[in-house]
Amino acid sequence: MTIGEDLSGGSRRKLLAVLSFLTILLASACSRSATHESLTVAGSTSIQPFCDRWAEVYMEKTVRCAVNVQGGGSSAGIQAARSGAADIGMSSRPLKPEEKDLVEIVIARDGLAIIVHPDNPVASLTLLEVKAVFEGTVKDWEIVGGRRAPIHVVSREEGSGTRGAFQELVMGKARIFKGAIVQDSNGTVREIVAGDPNAVGYISLGLVDDRVKALRLNGVKATEETIERGGYALVRPFLFVSREEPRGRARAFIDFILSEEGQELIRKEGLLPARKGTS
Protein backbone atom coordinates (compact mmCIF):
# COMPACT_ATOMS: atom_id res chain seq x y z
CA MET A 1 0.00 0.00 0.00
CA THR A 2 1.05 3.60 -0.53
CA ILE A 3 1.27 6.16 2.26
CA GLY A 4 -1.92 7.75 1.00
CA GLU A 5 -3.74 4.39 1.33
CA ASP A 6 -2.36 3.59 4.78
CA LEU A 7 -3.12 6.91 6.45
CA SER A 8 -6.41 8.63 7.18
CA GLY A 9 -7.00 12.21 6.00
CA GLY A 10 -6.16 13.59 9.45
CA SER A 11 -2.98 11.53 9.67
CA ARG A 12 -1.90 12.66 6.20
CA ARG A 13 -2.35 16.30 7.19
CA LYS A 14 -0.26 15.77 10.32
CA LEU A 15 2.42 13.98 8.30
CA LEU A 16 2.50 16.82 5.74
CA ALA A 17 2.84 19.38 8.53
CA VAL A 18 5.76 17.43 10.04
CA LEU A 19 7.41 17.09 6.61
CA SER A 20 6.98 20.83 5.97
CA PHE A 21 8.59 21.60 9.32
CA LEU A 22 11.50 19.22 8.65
CA THR A 23 12.01 20.79 5.20
CA ILE A 24 12.22 24.23 6.81
CA LEU A 25 14.66 22.89 9.42
CA LEU A 26 16.90 21.32 6.76
CA ALA A 27 16.81 24.43 4.56
CA SER A 28 17.72 26.54 7.58
CA ALA A 29 20.70 24.32 8.41
CA CYS A 30 21.93 24.37 4.80
CA SER A 31 21.54 28.14 4.57
CA ARG A 32 23.43 28.76 7.80
CA SER A 33 26.31 26.53 6.73
CA ALA A 34 26.54 28.08 3.26
CA THR A 35 27.20 31.66 4.34
CA HIS A 36 28.49 33.45 7.41
CA GLU A 37 25.42 35.69 7.61
CA SER A 38 22.10 34.16 6.66
CA LEU A 39 18.46 34.70 7.51
CA THR A 40 15.74 32.04 7.24
CA VAL A 41 12.15 33.19 6.73
CA ALA A 42 9.53 30.44 6.54
CA GLY A 43 5.79 29.86 6.56
CA SER A 44 2.76 31.18 4.72
CA THR A 45 2.62 30.28 1.04
CA SER A 46 0.48 33.41 0.57
CA ILE A 47 3.32 35.65 1.73
CA GLN A 48 6.13 33.57 0.21
CA PRO A 49 6.03 34.90 -3.38
CA PHE A 50 6.00 38.48 -2.10
CA CYS A 51 8.78 37.79 0.42
CA ASP A 52 10.89 36.24 -2.35
CA ARG A 53 10.81 39.62 -4.08
CA TRP A 54 11.48 41.58 -0.88
CA ALA A 55 14.46 39.32 -0.18
CA GLU A 56 15.78 39.79 -3.71
CA VAL A 57 15.72 43.58 -3.42
CA TYR A 58 17.14 43.48 0.10
CA MET A 59 20.05 41.23 -0.88
CA GLU A 60 20.95 43.61 -3.72
CA LYS A 61 21.44 46.24 -1.02
CA THR A 62 22.91 44.00 1.68
CA VAL A 63 25.28 41.57 -0.01
CA ARG A 64 26.64 40.25 3.30
CA CYS A 65 23.33 38.60 4.27
CA ALA A 66 21.62 35.78 2.35
CA VAL A 67 17.86 35.61 2.90
CA ASN A 68 16.44 32.10 2.48
CA VAL A 69 12.64 32.12 2.00
CA GLN A 70 10.70 28.86 2.51
CA GLY A 71 6.99 27.95 2.35
CA GLY A 72 5.23 25.26 4.36
CA GLY A 73 2.14 27.19 5.48
CA SER A 74 1.36 29.61 8.31
CA SER A 75 1.19 26.95 11.03
CA ALA A 76 4.54 25.47 9.96
CA GLY A 77 6.09 28.94 9.92
CA ILE A 78 4.83 29.70 13.42
CA GLN A 79 6.22 26.38 14.64
CA ALA A 80 9.55 27.04 12.92
CA ALA A 81 9.84 30.47 14.55
CA ARG A 82 9.00 29.04 17.98
CA SER A 83 11.60 26.24 17.67
CA GLY A 84 14.29 28.46 16.19
CA ALA A 85 14.37 26.55 12.88
CA ALA A 86 13.52 29.89 11.23
CA ASP A 87 14.61 33.35 12.29
CA ILE A 88 11.25 34.72 11.15
CA GLY A 89 7.94 32.91 10.63
CA MET A 90 5.37 34.14 8.11
CA SER A 91 1.66 33.96 8.94
CA SER A 92 -1.26 35.12 6.82
CA ARG A 93 -3.70 34.58 9.66
CA PRO A 94 -3.94 36.19 13.11
CA LEU A 95 -2.19 34.30 15.89
CA LYS A 96 -4.30 31.97 18.01
CA PRO A 97 -4.46 32.64 21.78
CA GLU A 98 -1.93 29.86 22.47
CA GLU A 99 0.49 31.44 19.96
CA LYS A 100 0.40 34.92 21.46
CA ASP A 101 3.66 34.34 23.35
CA LEU A 102 5.41 35.03 20.04
CA VAL A 103 6.38 38.52 18.89
CA GLU A 104 4.20 39.51 15.92
CA ILE A 105 4.79 42.34 13.47
CA VAL A 106 2.26 43.36 10.80
CA ILE A 107 4.29 43.93 7.64
CA ALA A 108 1.43 44.30 5.14
CA ARG A 109 -2.33 43.87 4.68
CA ASP A 110 -4.06 41.83 2.03
CA GLY A 111 -7.53 41.46 0.63
CA LEU A 112 -9.01 38.03 -0.03
CA ALA A 113 -10.52 37.80 -3.51
CA ILE A 114 -13.28 35.39 -4.53
CA ILE A 115 -12.28 34.35 -8.04
CA VAL A 116 -14.01 32.72 -11.00
CA HIS A 117 -13.16 32.06 -14.65
CA PRO A 118 -13.30 35.24 -16.80
CA ASP A 119 -16.05 33.66 -18.94
CA ASN A 120 -18.32 33.18 -15.93
CA PRO A 121 -21.19 35.71 -16.29
CA VAL A 122 -21.55 36.09 -12.51
CA ALA A 123 -19.94 39.38 -11.46
CA SER A 124 -21.05 39.81 -7.85
CA LEU A 125 -22.12 37.74 -4.86
CA THR A 126 -23.17 38.62 -1.35
CA LEU A 127 -21.13 37.25 1.53
CA LEU A 128 -24.07 35.02 2.42
CA GLU A 129 -24.09 33.62 -1.12
CA VAL A 130 -20.34 32.98 -0.95
CA LYS A 131 -20.83 31.12 2.32
CA ALA A 132 -23.69 29.07 0.84
CA VAL A 133 -21.56 28.13 -2.18
CA PHE A 134 -18.58 27.01 -0.10
CA GLU A 135 -20.61 25.04 2.42
CA GLY A 136 -22.33 23.24 -0.46
CA THR A 137 -25.84 24.60 0.06
CA VAL A 138 -25.80 26.29 -3.38
CA LYS A 139 -24.45 23.86 -5.97
CA ASP A 140 -25.48 25.36 -9.32
CA TRP A 141 -24.44 28.70 -10.83
CA GLU A 142 -27.97 29.31 -12.07
CA ILE A 143 -29.14 29.87 -8.48
CA VAL A 144 -26.85 32.91 -8.15
CA GLY A 145 -27.50 34.39 -11.57
CA GLY A 146 -25.16 32.37 -13.77
CA ARG A 147 -25.55 29.66 -16.37
CA ARG A 148 -27.00 26.29 -15.45
CA ALA A 149 -23.84 24.41 -14.48
CA PRO A 150 -22.49 22.70 -11.36
CA ILE A 151 -20.27 24.83 -9.12
CA HIS A 152 -16.77 23.42 -8.62
CA VAL A 153 -15.52 24.73 -5.28
CA VAL A 154 -11.74 25.07 -4.88
CA SER A 155 -10.30 25.63 -1.41
CA ARG A 156 -6.98 25.83 0.39
CA GLU A 157 -5.93 23.05 2.75
CA GLU A 158 -6.60 23.09 6.49
CA GLY A 159 -3.80 24.84 8.35
CA SER A 160 -3.17 27.42 5.62
CA GLY A 161 -3.43 31.06 6.62
CA THR A 162 -5.60 31.83 3.59
CA ARG A 163 -8.13 29.17 4.57
CA GLY A 164 -8.03 30.29 8.19
CA ALA A 165 -8.79 33.89 7.18
CA PHE A 166 -11.56 32.74 4.82
CA GLN A 167 -13.03 30.53 7.54
CA GLU A 168 -13.09 33.42 10.01
CA LEU A 169 -14.25 36.18 7.65
CA VAL A 170 -16.79 34.23 5.56
CA MET A 171 -17.68 30.82 6.95
CA GLY A 172 -17.82 31.46 10.69
CA LYS A 173 -18.73 28.14 12.34
CA ALA A 174 -19.88 26.57 9.05
CA ARG A 175 -17.55 24.09 7.37
CA ILE A 176 -16.35 24.07 3.78
CA PHE A 177 -18.08 21.10 2.21
CA LYS A 178 -16.18 17.83 1.77
CA GLY A 179 -16.55 17.78 -2.01
CA ALA A 180 -14.32 20.85 -2.44
CA ILE A 181 -11.11 20.52 -4.48
CA VAL A 182 -8.32 21.19 -1.97
CA GLN A 183 -5.02 22.77 -3.06
CA ASP A 184 -1.84 23.64 -1.15
CA SER A 185 -1.12 27.12 -2.52
CA ASN A 186 -2.87 30.22 -3.84
CA GLY A 187 -1.09 29.72 -7.13
CA THR A 188 -2.60 26.29 -7.73
CA VAL A 189 -6.05 27.54 -6.74
CA ARG A 190 -5.67 30.28 -9.35
CA GLU A 191 -4.52 27.80 -12.01
CA ILE A 192 -7.50 25.49 -11.46
CA VAL A 193 -10.01 28.35 -11.58
CA ALA A 194 -8.29 29.77 -14.68
CA GLY A 195 -8.81 26.43 -16.44
CA ASP A 196 -12.37 25.67 -15.34
CA PRO A 197 -15.33 27.94 -16.33
CA ASN A 198 -17.41 26.46 -13.49
CA ALA A 199 -14.85 26.81 -10.70
CA VAL A 200 -14.76 29.26 -7.80
CA GLY A 201 -11.96 29.79 -5.30
CA TYR A 202 -10.36 32.34 -3.00
CA ILE A 203 -6.82 33.74 -3.13
CA SER A 204 -4.77 36.74 -2.07
CA LEU A 205 -5.94 39.87 -3.89
CA GLY A 206 -2.32 40.61 -4.74
CA LEU A 207 -2.15 37.41 -6.83
CA VAL A 208 -5.21 38.12 -9.00
CA ASP A 209 -4.29 38.49 -12.67
CA ASP A 210 -6.11 38.51 -16.02
CA ARG A 211 -6.45 34.71 -16.01
CA VAL A 212 -9.18 34.94 -13.38
CA LYS A 213 -11.94 37.38 -12.39
CA ALA A 214 -12.38 38.74 -8.87
CA LEU A 215 -16.06 38.95 -7.91
CA ARG A 216 -17.62 41.99 -6.30
CA LEU A 217 -18.80 41.31 -2.74
CA ASN A 218 -22.08 42.91 -1.78
CA GLY A 219 -21.59 45.02 -4.91
CA VAL A 220 -18.14 46.27 -3.82
CA LYS A 221 -15.15 45.68 -6.07
CA ALA A 222 -11.98 44.25 -4.52
CA THR A 223 -9.45 47.10 -4.86
CA GLU A 224 -6.93 48.95 -2.72
CA GLU A 225 -9.24 51.97 -2.63
CA THR A 226 -12.29 50.05 -1.38
CA ILE A 227 -10.20 48.30 1.26
CA GLU A 228 -8.74 51.61 2.48
CA ARG A 229 -12.24 53.11 2.69
CA GLY A 230 -13.48 50.10 4.62
CA GLY A 231 -16.03 49.09 1.99
CA TYR A 232 -14.50 45.72 1.11
CA ALA A 233 -15.02 43.15 3.83
CA LEU A 234 -12.32 40.52 3.32
CA VAL A 235 -9.05 41.94 4.67
CA ARG A 236 -6.34 40.11 6.63
CA PRO A 237 -2.92 40.94 8.10
CA PHE A 238 0.39 39.55 6.82
CA LEU A 239 2.54 38.84 9.87
CA PHE A 240 6.18 38.18 10.66
CA VAL A 241 6.59 36.30 13.95
CA SER A 242 9.58 35.41 16.12
CA ARG A 243 10.09 33.84 19.54
CA GLU A 244 11.76 36.99 20.87
CA GLU A 245 12.15 40.61 19.86
CA PRO A 246 13.99 40.55 16.50
CA ARG A 247 17.64 41.55 16.59
CA GLY A 248 20.54 41.73 14.18
CA ARG A 249 19.90 40.49 10.65
CA ALA A 250 16.22 39.72 11.39
CA ARG A 251 15.64 43.25 12.69
CA ALA A 252 17.44 44.76 9.70
CA PHE A 253 15.29 42.82 7.20
CA ILE A 254 12.06 43.75 9.00
CA ASP A 255 13.12 47.41 9.19
CA PHE A 256 13.71 47.37 5.43
CA ILE A 257 10.21 46.03 4.75
CA LEU A 258 8.64 48.59 7.09
CA SER A 259 10.67 51.44 5.61
CA GLU A 260 9.22 53.85 3.07
CA GLU A 261 11.01 51.97 0.29
CA GLY A 262 9.79 48.58 1.49
CA GLN A 263 6.19 49.70 1.92
CA GLU A 264 6.21 51.23 -1.56
CA LEU A 265 7.45 47.88 -2.90
CA ILE A 266 4.52 46.23 -1.11
CA ARG A 267 2.10 48.62 -2.81
CA LYS A 268 3.58 47.89 -6.23
CA GLU A 269 2.98 44.17 -5.67
CA GLY A 270 -0.73 44.67 -5.03
CA LEU A 271 -0.69 44.60 -1.23
CA LEU A 272 -1.51 47.34 1.24
CA PRO A 273 0.97 48.89 3.68
CA ALA A 274 1.12 47.68 7.25
CA ARG A 275 -0.80 50.65 8.61
CA LYS A 276 -3.31 53.02 7.07
CA GLY A 277 -1.58 56.18 6.05
CA THR A 278 1.78 54.46 5.51
CA SER A 279 3.34 55.55 2.25
C-alpha positions as CSV (number, residue, x, y, z in Angstrom):
1,M,0.0,0.0,0.0
2,T,1.0,3.6,-0.5
3,I,1.3,6.2,2.3
4,G,-1.9,7.7,1.0
5,E,-3.7,4.4,1.3
6,D,-2.4,3.6,4.8
7,L,-3.1,6.9,6.4
8,S,-6.4,8.6,7.2
9,G,-7.0,12.2,6.0
10,G,-6.2,13.6,9.5
11,S,-3.0,11.5,9.7
12,R,-1.9,12.7,6.2
13,R,-2.4,16.3,7.2
14,K,-0.3,15.8,10.3
15,L,2.4,14.0,8.3
16,L,2.5,16.8,5.7
17,A,2.8,19.4,8.5
18,V,5.8,17.4,10.0
19,L,7.4,17.1,6.6
20,S,7.0,20.8,6.0
21,F,8.6,21.6,9.3
22,L,11.5,19.2,8.6
23,T,12.0,20.8,5.2
24,I,12.2,24.2,6.8
25,L,14.7,22.9,9.4
26,L,16.9,21.3,6.8
27,A,16.8,24.4,4.6
28,S,17.7,26.5,7.6
29,A,20.7,24.3,8.4
30,C,21.9,24.4,4.8
31,S,21.5,28.1,4.6
32,R,23.4,28.8,7.8
33,S,26.3,26.5,6.7
34,A,26.5,28.1,3.3
35,T,27.2,31.7,4.3
36,H,28.5,33.4,7.4
37,E,25.4,35.7,7.6
38,S,22.1,34.2,6.7
39,L,18.5,34.7,7.5
40,T,15.7,32.0,7.2
41,V,12.2,33.2,6.7
42,A,9.5,30.4,6.5
43,G,5.8,29.9,6.6
44,S,2.8,31.2,4.7
45,T,2.6,30.3,1.0
46,S,0.5,33.4,0.6
47,I,3.3,35.6,1.7
48,Q,6.1,33.6,0.2
49,P,6.0,34.9,-3.4
50,F,6.0,38.5,-2.1
51,C,8.8,37.8,0.4
52,D,10.9,36.2,-2.3
53,R,10.8,39.6,-4.1
54,W,11.5,41.6,-0.9
55,A,14.5,39.3,-0.2
56,E,15.8,39.8,-3.7
57,V,15.7,43.6,-3.4
58,Y,17.1,43.5,0.1
59,M,20.1,41.2,-0.9
60,E,20.9,43.6,-3.7
61,K,21.4,46.2,-1.0
62,T,22.9,44.0,1.7
63,V,25.3,41.6,0.0
64,R,26.6,40.3,3.3
65,C,23.3,38.6,4.3
66,A,21.6,35.8,2.3
67,V,17.9,35.6,2.9
68,N,16.4,32.1,2.5
69,V,12.6,32.1,2.0
70,Q,10.7,28.9,2.5
71,G,7.0,28.0,2.4
72,G,5.2,25.3,4.4
73,G,2.1,27.2,5.5
74,S,1.4,29.6,8.3
75,S,1.2,26.9,11.0
76,A,4.5,25.5,10.0
77,G,6.1,28.9,9.9
78,I,4.8,29.7,13.4
79,Q,6.2,26.4,14.6
80,A,9.5,27.0,12.9
81,A,9.8,30.5,14.6
82,R,9.0,29.0,18.0
83,S,11.6,26.2,17.7
84,G,14.3,28.5,16.2
85,A,14.4,26.6,12.9
86,A,13.5,29.9,11.2
87,D,14.6,33.4,12.3
88,I,11.2,34.7,11.1
89,G,7.9,32.9,10.6
90,M,5.4,34.1,8.1
91,S,1.7,34.0,8.9
92,S,-1.3,35.1,6.8
93,R,-3.7,34.6,9.7
94,P,-3.9,36.2,13.1
95,L,-2.2,34.3,15.9
96,K,-4.3,32.0,18.0
97,P,-4.5,32.6,21.8
98,E,-1.9,29.9,22.5
99,E,0.5,31.4,20.0
100,K,0.4,34.9,21.5
101,D,3.7,34.3,23.3
102,L,5.4,35.0,20.0
103,V,6.4,38.5,18.9
104,E,4.2,39.5,15.9
105,I,4.8,42.3,13.5
106,V,2.3,43.4,10.8
107,I,4.3,43.9,7.6
108,A,1.4,44.3,5.1
109,R,-2.3,43.9,4.7
110,D,-4.1,41.8,2.0
111,G,-7.5,41.5,0.6
112,L,-9.0,38.0,0.0
113,A,-10.5,37.8,-3.5
114,I,-13.3,35.4,-4.5
115,I,-12.3,34.3,-8.0
116,V,-14.0,32.7,-11.0
117,H,-13.2,32.1,-14.6
118,P,-13.3,35.2,-16.8
119,D,-16.0,33.7,-18.9
120,N,-18.3,33.2,-15.9
121,P,-21.2,35.7,-16.3
122,V,-21.6,36.1,-12.5
123,A,-19.9,39.4,-11.5
124,S,-21.1,39.8,-7.9
125,L,-22.1,37.7,-4.9
126,T,-23.2,38.6,-1.4
127,L,-21.1,37.3,1.5
128,L,-24.1,35.0,2.4
129,E,-24.1,33.6,-1.1
130,V,-20.3,33.0,-1.0
131,K,-20.8,31.1,2.3
132,A,-23.7,29.1,0.8
133,V,-21.6,28.1,-2.2
134,F,-18.6,27.0,-0.1
135,E,-20.6,25.0,2.4
136,G,-22.3,23.2,-0.5
137,T,-25.8,24.6,0.1
138,V,-25.8,26.3,-3.4
139,K,-24.4,23.9,-6.0
140,D,-25.5,25.4,-9.3
141,W,-24.4,28.7,-10.8
142,E,-28.0,29.3,-12.1
143,I,-29.1,29.9,-8.5
144,V,-26.9,32.9,-8.1
145,G,-27.5,34.4,-11.6
146,G,-25.2,32.4,-13.8
147,R,-25.5,29.7,-16.4
148,R,-27.0,26.3,-15.5
149,A,-23.8,24.4,-14.5
150,P,-22.5,22.7,-11.4
151,I,-20.3,24.8,-9.1
152,H,-16.8,23.4,-8.6
153,V,-15.5,24.7,-5.3
154,V,-11.7,25.1,-4.9
155,S,-10.3,25.6,-1.4
156,R,-7.0,25.8,0.4
157,E,-5.9,23.1,2.7
158,E,-6.6,23.1,6.5
159,G,-3.8,24.8,8.3
160,S,-3.2,27.4,5.6
161,G,-3.4,31.1,6.6
162,T,-5.6,31.8,3.6
163,R,-8.1,29.2,4.6
164,G,-8.0,30.3,8.2
165,A,-8.8,33.9,7.2
166,F,-11.6,32.7,4.8
167,Q,-13.0,30.5,7.5
168,E,-13.1,33.4,10.0
169,L,-14.2,36.2,7.6
170,V,-16.8,34.2,5.6
171,M,-17.7,30.8,7.0
172,G,-17.8,31.5,10.7
173,K,-18.7,28.1,12.3
174,A,-19.9,26.6,9.1
175,R,-17.5,24.1,7.4
176,I,-16.4,24.1,3.8
177,F,-18.1,21.1,2.2
178,K,-16.2,17.8,1.8
179,G,-16.5,17.8,-2.0
180,A,-14.3,20.8,-2.4
181,I,-11.1,20.5,-4.5
182,V,-8.3,21.2,-2.0
183,Q,-5.0,22.8,-3.1
184,D,-1.8,23.6,-1.1
185,S,-1.1,27.1,-2.5
186,N,-2.9,30.2,-3.8
187,G,-1.1,29.7,-7.1
188,T,-2.6,26.3,-7.7
189,V,-6.1,27.5,-6.7
190,R,-5.7,30.3,-9.3
191,E,-4.5,27.8,-12.0
192,I,-7.5,25.5,-11.5
193,V,-10.0,28.3,-11.6
194,A,-8.3,29.8,-14.7
195,G,-8.8,26.4,-16.4
196,D,-12.4,25.7,-15.3
197,P,-15.3,27.9,-16.3
198,N,-17.4,26.5,-13.5
199,A,-14.8,26.8,-10.7
200,V,-14.8,29.3,-7.8
201,G,-12.0,29.8,-5.3
202,Y,-10.4,32.3,-3.0
203,I,-6.8,33.7,-3.1
204,S,-4.8,36.7,-2.1
205,L,-5.9,39.9,-3.9
206,G,-2.3,40.6,-4.7
207,L,-2.2,37.4,-6.8
208,V,-5.2,38.1,-9.0
209,D,-4.3,38.5,-12.7
210,D,-6.1,38.5,-16.0
211,R,-6.4,34.7,-16.0
212,V,-9.2,34.9,-13.4
213,K,-11.9,37.4,-12.4
214,A,-12.4,38.7,-8.9
215,L,-16.1,38.9,-7.9
216,R,-17.6,42.0,-6.3
217,L,-18.8,41.3,-2.7
218,N,-22.1,42.9,-1.8
219,G,-21.6,45.0,-4.9
220,V,-18.1,46.3,-3.8
221,K,-15.1,45.7,-6.1
222,A,-12.0,44.3,-4.5
223,T,-9.5,47.1,-4.9
224,E,-6.9,48.9,-2.7
225,E,-9.2,52.0,-2.6
226,T,-12.3,50.1,-1.4
227,I,-10.2,48.3,1.3
228,E,-8.7,51.6,2.5
229,R,-12.2,53.1,2.7
230,G,-13.5,50.1,4.6
231,G,-16.0,49.1,2.0
232,Y,-14.5,45.7,1.1
233,A,-15.0,43.2,3.8
234,L,-12.3,40.5,3.3
235,V,-9.0,41.9,4.7
236,R,-6.3,40.1,6.6
237,P,-2.9,40.9,8.1
238,F,0.4,39.6,6.8
239,L,2.5,38.8,9.9
240,F,6.2,38.2,10.7
241,V,6.6,36.3,13.9
242,S,9.6,35.4,16.1
243,R,10.1,33.8,19.5
244,E,11.8,37.0,20.9
245,E,12.2,40.6,19.9
246,P,14.0,40.5,16.5
247,R,17.6,41.6,16.6
248,G,20.5,41.7,14.2
249,R,19.9,40.5,10.7
250,A,16.2,39.7,11.4
251,R,15.6,43.3,12.7
252,A,17.4,44.8,9.7
253,F,15.3,42.8,7.2
254,I,12.1,43.8,9.0
255,D,13.1,47.4,9.2
256,F,13.7,47.4,5.4
257,I,10.2,46.0,4.7
258,L,8.6,48.6,7.1
259,S,10.7,51.4,5.6
260,E,9.2,53.9,3.1
261,E,11.0,52.0,0.3
262,G,9.8,48.6,1.5
263,Q,6.2,49.7,1.9
264,E,6.2,51.2,-1.6
265,L,7.4,47.9,-2.9
266,I,4.5,46.2,-1.1
267,R,2.1,48.6,-2.8
268,K,3.6,47.9,-6.2
269,E,3.0,44.2,-5.7
270,G,-0.7,44.7,-5.0
271,L,-0.7,44.6,-1.2
272,L,-1.5,47.3,1.2
273,P,1.0,48.9,3.7
274,A,1.1,47.7,7.2
275,R,-0.8,50.6,8.6
276,K,-3.3,53.0,7.1
277,G,-1.6,56.2,6.0
278,T,1.8,54.5,5.5
279,S,3.3,55.6,2.2
